[in-house]
Amino acid sequence: MKPYPKYKDSLINWVGKIPEDWDVTRLGNIGKFSSSGIDKKTLPNQPLVKMINYMNIYGNKDKVLDDKREYMVVSVSEEQKEKHPVKKGDLIFTPSSETEIDIGLSAVIDCELPNTVFSYHVLRFEFKNEVNHSYKKYLCNNPNVLFYFSANCKGTTRQILGRDEFRNALVILPPLKEQEIISKYLDKYTLFIEKLVSKKEKLIELLKEKRQSLINNSVTKGINTKAKMKDSGIEWIGFIPEKWETSIISRICDKITNGYVGPTRDILKDKGIRYIQSLHIKNNQIIFNHPYYVSEEWSNEHSRSILQKNDILIVQTGDIGQVAVVNEEFVGCNCHALILITPKKTINSKFFSFLLNSNFGFHSLKSIQTGALHPHLNSSNVKEIFIPIPPLPEQQQIVYYIETETSKIDKTVSKIEKEIELLNEYKTSLIYEAVTGKIDLRSE
């Protein structure tokens, strides 16, 4: 697209030049911020109101707050109700976030919302200067302003953006007519991109369902569609190939035990033996992306939880149902609060892991968990789970088939995820180019 005919310096380092008749001003010059102090509580003898909170803005792709959305209902004093109502055209900001990337997001009140206030978790911005209603969505939800917010927030466990930082944020204001043109253009094309992304996300969901179905069928019915079947006697499975056997887990294992269970504050080190925990078990593999270490001396004192090749690890608390095989990379590591199984030589560890990662395995493990508030698996209960067992050569064939077919699916999913990433990057770039005047949309 063509640029504007004439430009001037915006005085914003990361923006550079803007069209000659556009303005740059501080956010505090065109409106005022306010907070409410209203909490999510309901007290007797107080009027009930709807309340806009953080979650109404975070993840809000449309960047609008309207009467089609659900809001929390709380009670407020009459004074709060009178002082903090929202009105059409207000912007609601998130002044805190877990990460720098998500701070300073905003959404515009898109219609009159009677009997609605805003929570102490957010800030309300009321305009005193005229800004096109639709353009307000993009005024701060663009890389120019969001970069400033990310660069100026402070905090350790949670990032916080102060009121002064909000007021001092530099925003770019095209003439009103061009604000309307830009917002209409962006509304149209960002919606198009989001619909395309949504279709690709649904395709990924279908591919993942196909992947899971392939694993489920392979480990419970086999890959020979002509095999004669028999009743397994196992709930959730039904019929299995005639040559398969069934057994409780304890009979097919040389060892089933628990990783170390106890306080870790005094045993963790900056380096040493890698210490595998539940957070490292994801998607049928060990991913050591959060480093935890113990000393070699401590590990040797707790040798029963030292990992050997082809051991099976089952998450014991938290995300119950996650299972992984120990490969060469993690031999000799120690583990915490995991059930550790060493299968007999007649059992292929990968087949065993796929079986426990199937729907059958997931529901089998869930059915024996204890504790309502803090679900937990006991190795003594895991020992008693009945499972189907093909002959070893067939286990190996099933593993090869699953790995081959799921690899194809995973490559397709990875490709689509890359396409989604590029589409989202393009959307961000399009918004930036439009609101900084790098492209002239007046003829559009």
N, C-alpha and C positions, 0 to 999 in steps of 0.2 A: 504493500500500500504506500501511497505517496506521503511524504512528510509535509508539515506546514511550510508555507513560503518563507516565514521569518521567525527567528528564535531569539531568546535572551537567556542570560545565565539565571538559573533558579536559585543559586547560592546554596543548594543542597548537593554535597559532594557526590553522592552515589546516584543522583538524578541527572546532573548536568544541565543541559539547555531545555527550556520549555517554550511553547509558542509565545510570541511577543505580547499578545493581549491577555495572557493568563496571569493569575495572581498566586503568590505564595504567602501564607499567613500562619500564625500559630493557632492551634486549636482553641486555646483559651480566648482568642480575640473574637471568635464567632459564636461563642456560647459558654455555658457554665456547667460544671460538674457538681453532682450532689450524691450523697450517700444516705441510706435510710436507717440503718441500725435494726431493721426488722428481721427477726429470726424465724426459723421454721417451727413454730410452737402454736398450740391452740389452748387458750385459757378461757374459762367460763366467764360469761357476762361481757364478752368482747365481740364486736362484729367480725364476721368471717369475710375474708377477701381472697382473691387469687393473687399469687405472688410469682413474679419472674425471678428465676434463680440462675445460677451458673450453667446448669445442664441444659437450659433452654437456648443457650448461645453456643456452647461448646458442641461441635459436630453439626451445627445448624447450617446445612449447605445453602439454603435459600437466603440466609442472612436477614430474614424478616421474622417478626413476631406478630401473629395475627390471631383471630378468634377461632381458627381451626386447630390450634394446638392446645395441649393439656397443660395446665399450670397447677402448682401445688396450692392447696387451700390452707390458710393459716388465720389466726386471729390477730387483730391489732387494736390499739387504742383509737379512739375517735380522732385524737390529735394526729397520730401517724397516718390515719386514713385520709385526713384532709391535707396533710403536708406532702405526702409522697405518692400521689397517683401518677400513673404514666399517661401520656397523651400521644396521639398520632404524630409521627415525625421525630420523636425522641430517639436517640441512640442509647443502647444499653451495652456497656463494656465489661469485660472480665479483667479485673485489675490484678489477679493472681493466677498462678498455674503451676503444675508440677514441672513443666519444662519451659525454656525460653521461647520455644517455637509457638506455643499455644497461648502466649500472653497477649492481652490487648485486643482480642477478638471482639467484634461488635455486631449487633443486629438492630435493625430499625423497627420501631413500632409502626406497623403497616396499616393499622386501622384503629378506630376508637375501641379501647378495651375498658369498659366501665367496671368499677369495683376491682381494679387491679393495681397492685403496688410492685415495688422491686425490693429484693432482699439485700442484706448487708454484704453479701458475697459479690455484688456487682455495683457498677457506677452508672448513674443516669446522666446523659448529656442533653441539655436543652439548648436548641439553637436560638440565637438572637439575630443572626443574619440569615437572609434567604438563601437556601440551598435546595436544589431540585430534590424532591422526595426520593425518587428512585436512585439518584446519584449517591445519596447518603450511604447506601450499602457498600459503595466502592470508595468512599472518602478516606476511610482508614483501613479497610480490608484489602490492602494492596501491598506489594513488596516494599514500596518506599516507606510507608509508615510502620508496617510490621517489623521491618528491619530496625528502625529506630527504637521501637518498644523492646525488642529482643536485646538490643545493645545496652539499654538503660535500666533493665530490671535488676533487682538485687535479691539475694536470698541463698540459702543452702538447701534445706529439705524442700522448700517451696519458693518459687520466684514471685516477687511482688513488684508492682510498678506504682510509684508514688504519684500523688495528685499533681505535683509540679511537672513531672515528666509527661503526664498526659497533657497538661496545659501548654507545654513548650513544644509539643510535637508539631512539625511543619507539615501543613497540608496544602495541596495544590488545588486551586479553584479556577476551572475554566469559566467563561461566560455562561449564564444560565441556560441559554439555548443549546450550547454545546454540551452542557451537563446532561441535558435531556437526550441528545443524540447519542452520546457515549453510553449512558445507562441502558438505552433501548438496544443498542448494538451488543453490549456485553450481556444483557439479559438473554438475548436470543442465542448467542453463540456459546455462552457458558452453559446454558440449559442443554444445548445440542451435545456438547462435550460430556456433560454429566450423564445424559441418557446413554451415550455410547459407552461410558465407563461402567454404568450400571449393568448394561447388557453383558459386558465382558466379565464383570464380577459374578453375574449369575451363571455364565458359562463355566467359570472356575469352580463354583459350587457344584455344578453338575458333574464336572470332571473329577472332583474330589469324592463325590458320592459314588461315581463309577469305580474309582480306585478302591474305596472301602468295600464296595460290593464284590469286586474281584478278589480281594483278600478274604472276605467272609466266606465266599463260595469255595475258594481253593482249599482253605484249611479245614473246612467242615464237610465238604462233598467231594473233594479231589478235583483233578483236572481231566480225568477220563470220563467222559459223559456216558459211555456205554457200560460202565462198571455196574455189577449187580449190587443192590443196596440191602441193608438190614436195619432194624431198629436199634439205635444206639442206647436207648434207655436213659439218655441225657436230656434234660429239659433244655429248651432253646435250640437244640440241634435236630432232633428227630432222627431221620435216616442217614446212615453213613455207608461208604463202600464196604462190601462184604468181607474183604480181607483186612480191614482195619480192626484195631482193638480199642478198648477203653481202659482207663486206669486212673486212679487218684494220683495227684502230682507227686506225693511222697515216694511212690514206688518207682518213679522214673528219674529220681534225683540221687546223687551222691551226697549232696549237702543242701539244706535249706535253713537259713539263719537270718539274723538281723544285722544291719550295719550298726555302728556305735550309736546308742541313744543316750544323750545326756547333754549337759551344758557345754557349749563350744567356746564361750568367751575366753577361757584361759588356755585353750589348746591351739587356737589358730595362729599361724605364723605368716610372715611376709613372703616366705618361700619355703620349699621343702617338697613333701609328698603331696600330690594333688588329692583333694578331699571332695569326692563326688557327693552331691546332694540332690534332693528332688528337683530343684530348679534347673539342673543340668540334663534332665531326662525329658526330651521332647521329640515327637514325631518318630518314634522307634529308633532313636539314636542318642548318644551322649554328646552334648554340646557344651564344652567347658568355656563359656563366654563370661562367667563371673568367677574370677579366681579365688579359691580357698585352698589353704595349705596347712598341713600339720608336720611336725618334725618326724624324721625317720625313726627316732627312738620311740615316740608315742605310737606310731603306726605298727611297729614290731610288737609292742605290748598289747595291741588289739589286732592280732594277726588274723582272727577269724573273719574280719571284714576287709581283708586285703583281696583285691580283685584278681581273678585269673582269666585267661582268654576263654571266651565262650560262656562265661557266667551270664546269668539273666538277672537284671535289676528291675525291681518293681517299686514304684513310688508307694510309700506306706502311709503318708499323711498328706493332706492338701489335695493336689491334683491326682487323686487316686485313679488308676487305670493306665497310667503312662508306664511303658515297659521298654527296655533297651537291652541289646547284647553288648557285652564287653569285647571290644576288638583289641588288636595289638597295641594301639596307641595308649590304652588306659590300663594295661596290665601292670600290677604293682601299686596302683592307687588304692586309697582307703575310701570308705563311704560312711555316710551318716543317715540314719533313719530311712534306710532302704531295705527291702527284703532281697536277699542275695540267694540265688539258686544256682547250684552246679549240676547240670543234667548228666545223666549216664551217657556212655558212649553210643548207646542205641538211639539217642535223641539228637536231632540236628537243632542246635541252639537257635538258628534263625527261624526255623519252622516253629519252634516253641514260642519265640518272641512274636512272630506274626499271629499265631493262634491267640496269644494273650492280648494282642492289639486289635483283634477282630471284635465285632459286636458281641459275639459269644463270650470272648474273654473279658471284655469290658463289663458286661452284665454279671458275669460270674464273680468277678472281683467286687463289684458294687453290692452284690447280694450278701456278701459276708462282712462288709465293713461294719464297724461298731462306732457308737458315739454320734449323737445328732448334731451338736454344735461343732465338734471337731472330729470329723470322720477319720477312721483309722483302720488299717489292716493288720491282723495278727498272722504271723507266719504259721502258727498252729492251725489256723483256719484255711489258709491257702493250701496247705498240705492235702486237705480233704477234697479239693475241687476235682471232679471227674472231667477228663478230657479225652478226645479221640486221638488215636495214635496210628498213623499209617506205618507200613514197613519203612525202614531207613532209606532205601533207594527211592521210594516214592516221596518221602519227606524232602529229599534233595531235589527231585524233579519239580516238586511244588514250589520250593524256594526259588529255583532258577526261573520258573514261569512267572512267579509274582514279581521278582526283581526286574525281569525283562519287560513285562507289560507295564508295571508301575513306573519304570524309568521313562517309557514313552509318554505316559500321562504327565509325569512331573516336568518333562521338557516342554510339553505344550503349555502347562500351567505357568511355567517360568517365562515363556515367551509372551503369554497374555499379560502377566504381571508387569513385564517390561513395557508393553504397549500402554497399559494403564498409567504407569509412571510417566511415560512420555506425554500422554494426553494431559495429565495433571500439570506437568511442567509447561506444556503449551498454553493451558488455561491461565496459569499464573503469569506467563510471559505476555499473553494477550491483554490481561488486565493492566499490567504494568505499562505496556506500550500505549494503551488507550488513555490511562489517567495521567500520564506524564507528557502526552502530546507528541510522542514519537511517530504516531500515525495520524493522518488527517481523515477523520470519519465523516466530515460534513457532507461529502458527496454520497456516502453510503445511505 
